[in-house]
Amino acid sequence: MSPLPTFSTMAPEAGLKQAMSLSRPDIIETMKQSGLKGRGGAGFPTGMKWNFAAAAQAAEKFVICNADEGEPGTFKDRVILQEHADLVFEGMTIAGKAIGARSGIVFLRGEYTYLRPQLEAVLDKRRKQKLLGKDILGSDLEFDIRIFMGAGAYICGEETALIEALEGFRGEPRNRPPFPVNTGFLGRPSVVNNVETLASAACILQKGADWWKATGTANSTGIKIFSVSGDCEKPGVYEFPMGITVAQLLKEVGGVGAKAVQVGGASGLCIPASQFKRIIAFEDIPTGGSIIVFGQQRDMLDVLHNFLDFFVDESCGQCTPCRLGNRKLLEGVELLREGKCSMAYLQELCALGDTMQIASKCGLGQSSPSAFLSVVKNFREELMGRTYSHV
Amino acid sequence: MLMTDRERLAGEIKALAEKHGNCRTALIPIVQEIKQKYRKVDDFAMQVIADQLGIHPVEVYSVVSFYAFLGSAAHGKYIIRLCRTISCDMQGKERVMRQMENDLGIRFGETTADGKFSLEWANCMGMCDQGPAMLVNEKVYTHVTPEKVHEILEECRRSFGVHATEQKEVYLV
């Protein structure tokens, strides 16, 4: 795996040094200027998030790095942690200074336990170099980072579920508001940022908001790391500017001639070949970076079945639309496979999908019907009236 | 379980609780370490953890049963978790699964009678570009093919014998 071009060209700790010379409001202002949006997929403006946490009054605050990367087709955070862990920890330290936190926690998913020794070694090295701990770089800044291991739950990628797990509870999302920036870990203001967001923040502090804004589109600035898998010649991790079209991306990864592309993982959208001119950015197709290419030979119902199996398994079961809705959609896919689904029932399932998007408590249930709805919309001719030979 | 075993386990849980700060936030780390060492978290262990943290044992059970990597039931020395999510699925995880079940004589979700292997599914483990992928305990295997399954299982089996050492394992690989 080759290192990521932009992250590799960063001078070590230049972002942190720059942050040290700035006041807290100036750091946040730089982040706001850059227009960086959360890289986990939800796309909340990072500067605004930091500002809320900085404004909150509390004896203790936390910076939490969300390394519970579980979206199907996503593996960029694993590569960032393997190749650029320093940049991530640097970003966390900058966030710590910006919001006034002294502790950082990396929530690392259980499946990545093998990364832990390496990450602990990087943390130890940073402590020795006075980049963590007390008096960082000779200033009065105090900040340290510890690693918390997840225990195998996709839902913990949702920030409030992640906090529940940190506190020793079931990973069931909380009602929002209050948001973690006010009432987070242990009831304290907490910033929860994706691995890539924190690494990007360190880059922005080093090179400036204008450098970041020079790439991407008006509402989606900067570069984005993509995890590409599926039917293409060169699967792997890629760095592309925000606003790239699906067609351009396919050309780069050797996936020209694909039947469809799933952008944003199982909870994202399924884009058919006729719409490959659309752009990947928060204006059009939002993404956390997962790109799954489907070749001409793929049966979209098999794909849907796999996705819904995943959601049925990973729904935390707390709210009814998600717990039962995903199950119903899965049963619907099985009916379609057997050629036993009427158009009326399919329409009812689509209405159920719409309801789930509105009525589910957290992002999992709100986004889990997206793939179903987009496949039904774009590949209807392939779904209806199957004969037994398809099964 | 012998009384002395129980006392030892209780002592260990107490030490773990102290290490992790004796409060609710210590719950998952304690369970993870007990599970890793004893391959299960039984009723007795959950009761001791609850007493130690000052919560009801049902609270412990509710957390233990929620997470895929916890769970109270005993598992084998090696837990094999094969990724079943889309990219690994498209790269042929079905055949790897079939061969795994044939070679071990158990189905997914089961543990071999000798307590050495458990077969479990994993949901996307972040190896989508190198599938089919699986975890054997903490170690990752990528591009797994049905022919490679036997080799991987043998690699695990070599560490079973009384004379097996870590070094021997490395040498034979």
Interface residues (C-beta under 8 A of the other chain):
Chain A: E69 G70 E71 P72 G73 T74 F75 D77 R78 R109 G110 E111 Y112 T113 Y114 F148 M149 G150 A151 G152 A153 Y154 A165 L166 E167 G168 F169 R170 G171 L186 S227 V228 S229 G230 D231 P235 G236 V237 Q262 A266 I292 F294 R298 D302 V303 N306 F307 D309 F310 D313 E314 C316
Chain B: C23 R24 T25 A26 L27 I28 P29 V31 Q32 L53 S62 V63 F66 Y67 A68 F69 L70 R81 R84 T85 I86 S87 D89 M90 A122 N123 C124 M125 G126 M127 C128 D129 Q130 G131 L135 E138 K139 V140
